[in-house]
């Protein structure tokens, strides 16, 4: 079974946006965004994903990547 890789750190770097700035724009705590950024989550709400995409002006596919076995 493959896995989903989170690329939030790469998109944030491309946009030159800090964790604090993204946290303010999305309305999610730094701790929770950090967990998303490092991939230490097992699920993400669509509303959170939508807010992240809006703040970073990106598509979900820019943040989420599927890696087959």
Steps between C-alpha positions, in 0.01 A plus 500: 500500500632846410507807716410867485791743534435853625694771317378800700858596592596522131197712407558730797864546399399575141259767628752626761237463771584422860310260723382792714368692199320195361357424843349849519353481150357148540384524863681182605749488786873489430516158668236349270650660188841371603356147521356539150828642374702209639247236396424391856125480437271222382219723370427858399162672483395625159425839656861522626638390165281757323618777734865405447453496122329840512778651714778355283317547167553137404314179419465199734724305262780748572489397867404132478696243304429127462801268515429142391696210649 
